[in-house]
Amino acid sequence: MEQYTTIEGDTVDLIAYNRFGVTHGATEAILRANPGLAAKGTKLPQGMTINIPAFVVKKVNTAARIWS
């Protein structure tokens, strides 16, 4: 598990996006790896060390076929 020290203006979803390129699922994984983190508020305190768990981004095919 990787550790990250927060900087001014960090939010959990911003950290998730910067680290994994997505927020869906990654934000929840970070919150699960850091019990009580959600209670710190939307913007995290600067200098806080949090755990960044391993997370695999699932690729979804979003192409729609409109003609057969």
MODELLER restraints for C-alpha pairs under 7 A, 6 or more apart:
rsr = mdl.restraints
at = mdl.atoms
rsr.add(forms.Gaussian(group=physical.xy_distance, feature=features.Distance(at['CA:1:A'], at['CA:51:A']), mean=6.49, stdev=0.5))
rsr.add(forms.Gaussian(group=physical.xy_distance, feature=features.Distance(at['CA:1:A'], at['CA:52:A']), mean=5.98, stdev=0.5))
rsr.add(forms.Gaussian(group=physical.xy_distance, feature=features.Distance(at['CA:1:A'], at['CA:53:A']), mean=5.07, stdev=0.5))
rsr.add(forms.Gaussian(group=physical.xy_distance, feature=features.Distance(at['CA:1:A'], at['CA:54:A']), mean=6.43, stdev=0.5))
rsr.add(forms.Gaussian(group=physical.xy_distance, feature=features.Distance(at['CA:2:A'], at['CA:51:A']), mean=5.87, stdev=0.5))
rsr.add(forms.Gaussian(group=physical.xy_distance, feature=features.Distance(at['CA:2:A'], at['CA:52:A']), mean=5.02, stdev=0.5))
rsr.add(forms.Gaussian(group=physical.xy_distance, feature=features.Distance(at['CA:2:A'], at['CA:53:A']), mean=6.42, stdev=0.5))
rsr.add(forms.Gaussian(group=physical.xy_distance, feature=features.Distance(at['CA:3:A'], at['CA:49:A']), mean=6.51, stdev=0.5))
rsr.add(forms.Gaussian(group=physical.xy_distance, feature=features.Distance(at['CA:3:A'], at['CA:50:A']), mean=5.63, stdev=0.5))
rsr.add(forms.Gaussian(group=physical.xy_distance, feature=features.Distance(at['CA:3:A'], at['CA:51:A']), mean=4.60, stdev=0.5))
rsr.add(forms.Gaussian(group=physical.xy_distance, feature=features.Distance(at['CA:3:A'], at['CA:52:A']), mean=5.65, stdev=0.5))
rsr.add(forms.Gaussian(group=physical.xy_distance, feature=features.Distance(at['CA:4:A'], at['CA:49:A']), mean=5.48, stdev=0.5))
rsr.add(forms.Gaussian(group=physical.xy_distance, feature=features.Distance(at['CA:4:A'], at['CA:50:A']), mean=5.36, stdev=0.5))
rsr.add(forms.Gaussian(group=physical.xy_distance, feature=features.Distance(at['CA:4:A'], at['CA:51:A']), mean=6.34, stdev=0.5))
rsr.add(forms.Gaussian(group=physical.xy_distance, feature=features.Distance(at['CA:4:A'], at['CA:52:A']), mean=6.76, stdev=0.5))
rsr.add(forms.Gaussian(group=physical.xy_distance, feature=features.Distance(at['CA:5:A'], at['CA:47:A']), mean=5.51, stdev=0.5))
rsr.add(forms.Gaussian(group=physical.xy_distance, feature=features.Distance(at['CA:5:A'], at['CA:48:A']), mean=5.34, stdev=0.5))
rsr.add(forms.Gaussian(group=physical.xy_distance, feature=features.Distance(at['CA:5:A'], at['CA:49:A']), mean=4.31, stdev=0.5))
rsr.add(forms.Gaussian(group=physical.xy_distance, feature=features.Distance(at['CA:5:A'], at['CA:50:A']), mean=6.38, stdev=0.5))
rsr.add(forms.Gaussian(group=physical.xy_distance, feature=features.Distance(at['CA:6:A'], at['CA:46:A']), mean=5.15, stdev=0.5))
rsr.add(forms.Gaussian(group=physical.xy_distance, feature=features.Distance(at['CA:6:A'], at['CA:47:A']), mean=5.09, stdev=0.5))
rsr.add(forms.Gaussian(group=physical.xy_distance, feature=features.Distance(at['CA:6:A'], at['CA:48:A']), mean=5.26, stdev=0.5))
rsr.add(forms.Gaussian(group=physical.xy_distance, feature=features.Distance(at['CA:6:A'], at['CA:49:A']), mean=6.39, stdev=0.5))
rsr.add(forms.Gaussian(group=physical.xy_distance, feature=features.Distance(at['CA:7:A'], at['CA:46:A']), mean=4.73, stdev=0.5))
rsr.add(forms.Gaussian(group=physical.xy_distance, feature=features.Distance(at['CA:7:A'], at['CA:47:A']), mean=6.12, stdev=0.5))
rsr.add(forms.Gaussian(group=physical.xy_distance, feature=features.Distance(at['CA:8:A'], at['CA:46:A']), mean=5.07, stdev=0.5))
rsr.add(forms.Gaussian(group=physical.xy_distance, feature=features.Distance(at['CA:9:A'], at['CA:43:A']), mean=5.95, stdev=0.5))
rsr.add(forms.Gaussian(group=physical.xy_distance, feature=features.Distance(at['CA:10:A'], at['CA:43:A']), mean=5.74, stdev=0.5))
rsr.add(forms.Gaussian(group=physical.xy_distance, feature=features.Distance(at['CA:10:A'], at['CA:44:A']), mean=5.68, stdev=0.5))
rsr.add(forms.Gaussian(group=physical.xy_distance, feature=features.Distance(at['CA:11:A'], at['CA:42:A']), mean=5.98, stdev=0.5))
rsr.add(forms.Gaussian(group=physical.xy_distance, feature=features.Distance(at['CA:11:A'], at['CA:43:A']), mean=4.90, stdev=0.5))
rsr.add(forms.Gaussian(group=physical.xy_distance, feature=features.Distance(at['CA:11:A'], at['CA:44:A']), mean=5.70, stdev=0.5))
rsr.add(forms.Gaussian(group=physical.xy_distance, feature=features.Distance(at['CA:12:A'], at['CA:27:A']), mean=6.10, stdev=0.5))
rsr.add(forms.Gaussian(group=physical.xy_distance, feature=features.Distance(at['CA:13:A'], at['CA:23:A']), mean=5.64, stdev=0.5))
rsr.add(forms.Gaussian(group=physical.xy_distance, feature=features.Distance(at['CA:13:A'], at['CA:27:A']), mean=5.29, stdev=0.5))
rsr.add(forms.Gaussian(group=physical.xy_distance, feature=features.Distance(at['CA:16:A'], at['CA:22:A']), mean=6.51, stdev=0.5))
rsr.add(forms.Gaussian(group=physical.xy_distance, feature=features.Distance(at['CA:16:A'], at['CA:23:A']), mean=5.50, stdev=0.5))
rsr.add(forms.Gaussian(group=physical.xy_distance, feature=features.Distance(at['CA:16:A'], at['CA:26:A']), mean=5.54, stdev=0.5))
rsr.add(forms.Gaussian(group=physical.xy_distance, feature=features.Distance(at['CA:16:A'], at['CA:27:A']), mean=5.46, stdev=0.5))
rsr.add(forms.Gaussian(group=physical.xy_distance, feature=features.Distance(at['CA:17:A'], at['CA:23:A']), mean=5.21, stdev=0.5))
rsr.add(forms.Gaussian(group=physical.xy_distance, feature=features.Distance(at['CA:26:A'], at['CA:55:A']), mean=6.62, stdev=0.5))
rsr.add(forms.Gaussian(group=physical.xy_distance, feature=features.Distance(at['CA:29:A'], at['CA:53:A']), mean=6.78, stdev=0.5))
rsr.add(forms.Gaussian(group=physical.xy_distance, feature=features.Distance(at['CA:30:A'], at['CA:51:A']), mean=6.98, stdev=0.5))
rsr.add(forms.Gaussian(group=physical.xy_distance, feature=features.Distance(at['CA:30:A'], at['CA:52:A']), mean=5.79, stdev=0.5))
rsr.add(forms.Gaussian(group=physical.xy_distance, feature=features.Distance(at['CA:30:A'], at['CA:53:A']), mean=6.34, stdev=0.5))
rsr.add(forms.Gaussian(group=physical.xy_distance, feature=features.Distance(at['CA:31:A'], at['CA:37:A']), mean=6.27, stdev=0.5))
rsr.add(forms.Gaussian(group=physical.xy_distance, feature=features.Distance(at['CA:31:A'], at['CA:38:A']), mean=6.80, stdev=0.5))
rsr.add(forms.Gaussian(group=physical.xy_distance, feature=features.Distance(at['CA:33:A'], at['CA:51:A']), mean=6.20, stdev=0.5))
rsr.add(forms.Gaussian(group=physical.xy_distance, feature=features.Distance(at['CA:33:A'], at['CA:53:A']), mean=6.47, stdev=0.5))
rsr.add(forms.Gaussian(group=physical.xy_distance, feature=features.Distance(at['CA:34:A'], at['CA:50:A']), mean=6.64, stdev=0.5))
rsr.add(forms.Gaussian(group=physical.xy_distance, feature=features.Distance(at['CA:34:A'], at['CA:51:A']), mean=6.34, stdev=0.5))
